[in-house]
Structures are given as structure tokens and as C-alpha cells.
Amino acid sequence: MKTFFDYTVLGLLVLIFIACEQHTVESPNIESRISKSSPASYNNTSIKLDLAEANRLSKLPMDCIQNQWPYKSGIILSKPSDNALPIEHHPAFYGCFDWHSAVHGHWSLIYLAKQFPELENREEILSMIGQNLTKDNIKTEVEYFSLNRDSKSFERTYGWAWVLKLAEELYTWEDDRAKEWYQNLKPLTDYISSEYQTYLPKLVYPIRVGEHSNTAFGMSFSYDYAEAVGDISLKSAIENGAKRFYINDSGCPISWEPSGYDFLSPCLQELDIMRKILPDEEFYKWSRSFLPSLFDGSLVLDPATVTDRSDGKLVHLDGLNFSRAWCLYSLSDCDICVENADNHLMYSLDKVVDGDYAGQHWLASFALYAFKSHNQH
């Protein structure tokens, strides 16, 4: 027989349970998938880009590569004719809020169409790409760079790197349309390769930031392109530049990261380019001096927290989680790297499709590149 005390205790427990449930529902900004005090660990074999995830992520660039508005222009107005709509200056890459996001939106869709023949809306996607990557459109894109002296530094080097990554993806796809688009894009990639080789020797100091102008990121993506297509002169320029910038670096202060608007990790991006250009034995020695806590297992690297995904700068930190993941997956001789990469990828993955264009216009590309790196390593 239950006493009054028993019912009182039972009632209190019910009230506590209801209160906890209400607190969970009413706290949408609490990042509950991974606790900073006790990080979740994901099964590496369960992290897979399947058709359902590919369809989900494909909708983001598909919805933006031909969407002109809103748009953030990087154009310098030197004469009245410069005051034109973005689609007139950039008939290939006028969507997705800004030029570089339009470029890597195309990369995302090409990567997905290449990997998933059964991708939803695949033919519509390829039709859109074909409408954008025409010879005439690319000719206009090249003219914007080459004929306007004040625009020589346009998208240097972040947008440059994504153009080369796009070209690499087309070059390595055995598809007739891809081969045509690669040739259409070639005047722009040739121009960027040449400009890169002119620019790097003039750059006395590397740019060590967590945003677009990060030197290591630009060189890393561009190096992949140079290797894939056999651009020996660009490859050599990047190797020489990276060694000049980074070979004497040690003790990278990763505890200072991230800055509030980062979508790249200065320390990990530097590791990424040096991994590519140094022989294995030399990289082993250099990396242990550069970031010893990563390789001795003592580094605690928590995923970055985003408090407002409608803020175009604050949502950068979701991109940081993805770019950290792709750098960490690539370090095959690091015991804690895969677990750290998994945690970062999964922390932001379900938040990419949140209904706000501030992140949706670009984050799918970063998530997909993290998946690609996971699959490769």
C-alpha cells in the first residue's frame, strides 16, 4: 500500500522530468550532439556519403548557382561600365551570394553527379552546369580578370583555388560533358595558373588567417590541380613557396584557434600543404615539431560552436568544423586525428540545411569535401 510520502516523491519526479523536457525544447541553441566536457565518439565506418545524404546536400548548390540575389560583389568600380549586374561581369559564376561560392557550388554538383549516377535531379543539375560553363561565359570571366587592372587581385587566392579544384574534378571524370566543360574552363584555369606563378614569388610573408586569403589553403587546393593535370610549373612554384613560407615553422599555437569568423584552421591548413609537398620522412620530422600535441595525443580539439546561423560571419565556424575534418582525415599516422575529424564532421553536418541562406549557399561544399577526404584516407 502506497503512503502519502510515496505519492509525493512520485509527483516530484514527474515534475522534474517535465521540467527537463521543457528545458530541452526551449533551448534551441544548445549544441547537444557533442558535449565539450565529454565529446561524442562516432564509428568511423558509419560515416558515409550515401545517396540520401547526397540528395540532401545537392539541393543547396542547386538552389543557388543560378540564383542572382542576394549577392555580395567584390567588384572595384574603375569606370561607369563596371557598375553592372553581377551576371554581366560573371555569367558563369553569378549565383550563390558571391563568386567563389558559385564556383564551389559547381564543384559540389559535379562531384555529386560524378559519384552518384542515381542522384535526384541529376540531369537538371547537369543542364544548369552546361548553361553556365560555356565558352563564351568563361571568356567573359577571363576578361574581367585580365582586362581590368584594378581586378587583378579579385578572388586571390581563395576563389582561384576553387576554380582549379573545379577543373581537377572535371579533368578526372570520364564523361563527355565533363571533358567539354573542362576545355571551356581551361582559359580561366590557365590564366589563374599563370597569375599564381607570378604572385607567389612576390608574396614575402604567408597570410596566416582563418578566412579566404589563407595562403596555405590556396596552395593546397591548387597543388592538387597541378598534380592531376600535370601543370609542372605551377606545382614547382607552390612547392618553392610553401617551403619558403613554412619549413622553419614550429610550435603552431593551435590553442589560439579558432578566431570568431574562422572557416579554416591556420595550423591545420599549413599541415595540409606541407603533407603534400614534403617526402614522408621529412614531413614526419617537420610535423612533430610543428604541432607536437596533435601527434602525441594530448591535443583537445573541440568542434567550434555557432550561436547564430543567420549571421553570415558567425556561421563560418560550421565551415571550420568541416575543413578541420578534411585536414585531420588526411593525416594517416595520427592516432587521434580520425576521431577528432569524425566529431567535427558530425557536429555540423545536420545543421547545414537549416533554412538560412547565410550558410546554405556554401556549406554543402565544405561538408562534401570533408566526406571526400574521409573516403580517400
N, C-alpha and C positions, 0 to 999 in steps of 0.2 A: 504494500500500500504506500503510495507516494505521499510525502508530507508537504506542508506549505513551503518548507525550505527547498525541497526538490524542485517544485514548480517555479520558485523564484529564481533558482540557479538556471534552470532550463530557459526561462524567459530572458534572462540576461544574456545567455549565449546566443539566442536567436537575434536579439537586438544588436549585439556585437557583429554577428555575421552580416546583417542587413546594412549596418553602417560601413563595413568593409567593402561590400559590393557597391554601395553608392559612391564611395570614395574612388573606387577604380573607374567607374563610369564617368565620373565628373572630373577626371584628371587626364585629359587627352594628351597633354604634353609630357607625361611621364614616359620615359623610354624604358619600357618594361621587358623588352626581349632579351636584353643583356644588362645585367646589373654591374655597375662599375666595381662594386666590392666583391662580386663573385661572378666573373664573366662566364657566359654560357659557352659550352664547347659543342661544335657541330661535327657530325660524322662526315668526313671528307667525301666519302663515297656517295652521300646523299645529295651533295651539291652538284646539280646537273642542270644545264640549259636544255630543257625538253621542249617539245612543240608547244605545249600550253604556255610556258613562260616566254618562248619566242614570240608567239602571237600577242601576248600581253605587252611585251616591250616594243614590238614593231609598231603598235598603234601610235606611240609617242612621236617618233620622227615622221611617220606617215602623215600625221595631222599637222606637221609644221613645215615640211620642206617646200611647200607651195603656199604657205600662209604668210602674207606680207606684213601683217600687223599683229601685235606691236613690233617695232623694230628699233634697235639701238644702232645708230650709224657711227662708223669710225671714219667718216669722210672729212677731209680737210677742204674747206671751200677756198679755192685759189682764184676762181673766176666764176662768172654767173652760170655757166653751163654745168658747174659742179653741183649746183643746187637743184638736183633732180631726184626722182624717186629711187629708192634702192634697187628696184627691179631694172632700172635703166642702166645703172652702173654695174650691177651684178645679176645678170639674167639667169645665171646658173645657181647662184647661192644667195638668194634674196630672202629666204624664209627663216624660220626658227629663231627669230628675235635678233640675231646678229650673224655676221658672215661665217665665223668659224663654227658656230653651232649648226648652220646649214650644211657646212662641209662634213662635219662628223655625223650629222643626221643621214646624209647619203651613205657614208661608210657603214653605219648601223644597218641600213636596209639592204645594202649589198651583201654584207656579212651574213645576215639572216637568210636572205634569198639563196645564197650560196650553200649554207649549211642545212636548210630545211626546204626541200623541194615541195613539201606539202604545206608550206606556210600559208596562212589565211591571207587572202587578197594579194597573193604573190604577183599575179600578172598585172594587177592595177599598180602595185608598187613599182614594178619594172617599167611600166609605161610612164609613170611620173618621172622616174630617173632618166629615161630616154628623152623625155621632153626637156629636161634641164641640161643634161650633159651633151649638148650638140656642139658641133664645130664652131658655129657662129657665136653661140653663147660663151664658149671658152675663149674665143678670140677677143670678145669684149672684156672678159675678165682680165686677160693678159694686158690689154690696152690700158685698163685702169691702173695697173701697177707700173707699166713701163713708160707710158706717155705723160704721166703726171709726176713731176719731180717731187712734189710735196707728199706723194703717196708711196714712195719707195719703201718706207718702213711699215706700211699697212700690214697688219697681222703678223708681224715679225716677233717671235718665230713660232708662236702657238698655232696660228692658222696655217702657216707654211707647213708645219709638221703634220697636221691633219690632212692637208691636200696630198702629201706624199704617202701617208698611211692609206688614204682612199685609193691612190694609184696602185699601191702594193697589193691591196685586196683585189682590185680588178685584174692586175697582171697575173696573179696566181690562181685565177678562176678559169677553168677550161669551158668557156661559154662564148658563143659568137657575139652576143650583145656586149658582154664584158670586154672582149677584145676591141670592139669598136669604140666603146666608151673610154677605154684606156688610151687609145690613139687620139681620140678627141681631146682628152685631158692633157696629153703629152706637151703641147706648147706651154701650158701653165707649169707643169712639173719641171720641164727643162729650165724655164725662167727662174723658178724658185731654187733649183739646184745651183744654178749659176750665181744667183744673188747670195745664197748661203755661203758659197765658197769665197765670195768677195767680202762678206760681212764678218765671218769668224776671225780672220787674222786681225781685223781692226778692233775687235772686242778685247780690251785689255783685261777686264775682270769679268768673271761669270756673274750672272744675275741669280741670286740665291733667294728667291721668294717662293711663296706657295700659290701664286696665281699665273696668269698667262705667259708672262715673259721669262719664266724659269728656263735657264739655258740648258740644263741637263735634260729636262723633258723634251724640248725641241730636238736636241741632238739624238736622243734615244729613239724616238719615232722615225726620224729622218734616216738614222743609221739602218734601221730595218728595211726601209725602202731601198737604200743604196745597195745593200747586200742582195736583196731579192732581184733587182733589175740589172745588177752589175754596173752601177754607177761608181766606178773605181775612184774617180777624182773627188766626188762628194764623200765617199767613205773615208778616204785618206784625210780630207780636211777635218772631218769630225773626230777621227782618231787623234790627230795632232792637237786639235782644240781641247778635247777632253783631257788629254794628258797634261797639257799646259795649265789648264784650269784646276785640275783636281788631284794630280798624282801625289802631291805633298800634303794633302789634307789628312787630318787625324782628329779623333775625338769629336765627331759631329754632335752638336748639342741638341739631340732629338727631344730632350726633356723640355726644351723651349717651344716645341710644337704642340698643338697647332696654333697659328695665329687665327684671329676671328673669322677671316674670309678665305682661308686656305681651301683649295681643292687639290693641291699637290703637296707632297711632303718633300721639302728641300733635301733632307738627308737620304730618304729612300730613292728619290729620283736620281741622285748622284750615284748611289749604289747601282742603280739600274743601268746607267750608261757605262759605268766602269766594268760591270759584269760582262758587257758585250764586247768591249774593246781590248780588255786585258786577257792574256793567257790564263788558264785556270790556276796554275800555281802562283802566278803573280797576283791575281785577284784575291786568292785565299789570304795571302800575307797583307795585302792592302786593306781588305775589308775588315780584318780583325783589329787593325789599328784605327780604322775609320769609325767603326761602330761596334766596339767590343761587347757591349751589353746585349746586343742582338744575338751574337753568336755564342756567348756563354750562358744564355738562357735567363739572364737576370732582368731583361727589359720588360717592363709592364707597359703595354701599348693598348690603351682602351680606345674603342671606337669614339669618334667625335660626336657630340650631341648637338642637334639642331633644335632651336626653340621656336622658330617661326619659318615655316617652309613657303610662306607667301613673300618673304623677303629675299630678293634675288641674290644678295650677298651672303646672308646667313645660311642659305641652302647650299652654298658652296661646300659646306662641311660633309654633306652626303657624298658629294663627288670625291672628297678626300678619303672617305672610307673605302670607296671603290678603287681609287688609284693606289692607296696603300696596299690593298689586297693584291692588285696585279704585280706590284713590285715584290711583295713578300712571296707570292707563289713562285716567282722566278728564281728564288734563292734555294736551290735544291739541297744544299749542305747545311741548312739551318734548322735545328730541331724544333724551335718554337714558331717558326715562320708560317707553316701551313695552318696551325690552329689560330694564330693571330689573323691570318688572311681570311679564313672562314668566318671568324667572328665579325670582322669588318664588313665583309660582303653581305652577310645575312642581316646584319644590324640595319642596313639602309635599304635592302632590296625591296621589302614590301611597302616602303614609303615612297618609292619612285612615282607610282601612279597615285597621286593624292589630289588631283583635280586642279592644281595650281600651275599655271604656265611658267612661273618663275623657275621651277625645277624641271618640269616635264619637257621643256623644249631641248634639254641637253643631257639629262642624267641617264637616259637609256644607253647612250653611247659608252659612258663610263662603266655602267653595270655590265654591259656586253663585253667590254674589253677585259674586265676582271674575270668573267666566265671563260673567255678565250685563254687567258693566262693560266687559269686553273686547269683547263683541259690539256694545255701544252706541257705542263710541268707536274 
